[in-house]
Amino acid sequence: MMTNNYEMKAYQEVQAWRIKVMKRSGMANRFTKKAQNKINSWIPEQVHKIVTDSIKNMVKATLAGSNMMTKKLISTDMILEERDKLLEEKHTSYRKTAVIEGAGTGAGGLLLGAADFPLLLSIKIKFLFEAAAIYGFDTSKYDERLFLLYVFQLAFSSEEKRRETLFIIENWDEQKEKLVDMDWRVFQQEYRDHIDLIKIFQLIPGFGAIVGAYANHNLMDRLAETALNVYRMRILDERPRND
């Protein structure tokens, strides 16, 4: 049973967030996605495979490194409010790192701008490991590391894929039995489509520093909001409510 007003408030915030996630995208976003799909259809399959394998290897290396570096489970005695506050502290710290990194690589034009992709990806994955530990989930288990990737995908994907991913997350105990690995082609394409446009502007010397800092700030905010609500949902859904 939810034990205090904070948990009831958190539950209501999760429901409001869920509605936002399920909301139909605006016309501009739908048009952009259609254009990106068309462009992707022109790219040779071999190029898709190379990009997919590169991101798959990059993410798996980051997962392995982050798991070794992340502190293990936070005390189970912590209440939800304490966990949420700790996550916000981590979010502020990681966002600051992402902003500095975005400004630095953006200021460097094309060469350093290209380096932003793996660096920001690494920051995001490490943040998710911290989030899992804060809410008491053991990332030494394969299924929890896989769950992290679905949280990532939920944060950075199109309308259709968001709904599909949210369903998997909401029904994780059942769905994880059906999952062996990520669909890496979908994972990399959704992520690239989500950030491609803003990152193109980041490659412009001088102006790129402003864009890089702003973009990374917003991308970390989106990821933190997603992680907060997903992990709240996992904890609160285990408890009966006073309806």
Rosetta blueprint (number, residue, H / E / L):
1 M L
2 M L
3 T L
4 N L
5 N H
6 Y H
7 E H
8 M H
9 K H
10 A H
11 Y H
12 Q H
13 E H
14 V H
15 Q H
16 A H
17 W H
18 R H
19 I H
20 K H
21 V H
22 M H
23 K L
24 R L
25 S L
26 G L
27 M H
28 A H
29 N H
30 R H
31 F H
32 T H
33 K H
34 K H
35 A H
36 Q H
37 N H
38 K H
39 I H
40 N H
41 S H
42 W H
43 I L
44 P L
45 E H
46 Q H
47 V H
48 H H
49 K H
50 I H
51 V H
52 T H
53 D H
54 S H
55 I H
56 K H
57 N H
58 M H
59 V H
60 K H
61 A H
62 T H
63 L H
64 A H
65 G H
66 S H
67 N H
68 M H
69 M H
70 T L
71 K L
72 K L
73 L L
74 I L
75 S L
76 T L
77 D L
78 M L
79 I L
80 L H
81 E H
82 E H
83 R H
84 D H
85 K H
86 L H
87 L H
88 E H
89 E H
90 K H
91 H H
92 T H
93 S H
94 Y H
95 R H
96 K H
97 T H
98 A H
99 V H
100 I H
101 E H
102 G H
103 A H
104 G H
105 T H
106 G H
107 A H
108 G L
109 G H
110 L H
111 L H
112 L H
113 G H
114 A H
115 A H
116 D H
117 F H
118 P H
119 L H
120 L H
121 L H
122 S H
123 I H
124 K H
125 I H
126 K H
127 F H
128 L H
129 F H
130 E H
131 A H
132 A H
133 A H
134 I H
135 Y L
136 G L
137 F L
138 D L
139 T L
140 S L
141 K L
142 Y H
143 D H
144 E H
145 R H
146 L H
147 F H
148 L H
149 L H
150 Y H
151 V H
152 F H
153 Q H
154 L H
155 A H
156 F L
157 S L
158 S L
159 E H
160 E H
161 K H
162 R H
163 R H
164 E H
165 T H
166 L H
167 F H
168 I H
169 I H
170 E H
171 N L
172 W H
173 D H
174 E H
175 Q H
176 K H
177 E H
178 K H
179 L L
180 V L
181 D L
182 M L
183 D L
184 W H
185 R H
186 V H
187 F H
188 Q H
189 Q H
190 E H
191 Y H
192 R H
193 D H
194 H H
195 I H
196 D H
197 L H
198 I H
199 K H
200 I H
201 F H
202 Q H
203 L L
204 I L
205 P L
206 G L
207 F H
208 G H
209 A H
210 I H
211 V H
212 G H
213 A H
214 Y H
215 A H
216 N H
217 H H
218 N H
219 L H
220 M H
221 D H
222 R H
223 L H
224 A H
225 E H
226 T H
227 A H
228 L H
229 N H
230 V H
231 Y H
232 R H
233 M H
234 R H
235 I H
236 L H
237 D L
238 E L
239 R L
240 P L
241 R L
242 N L
243 D L
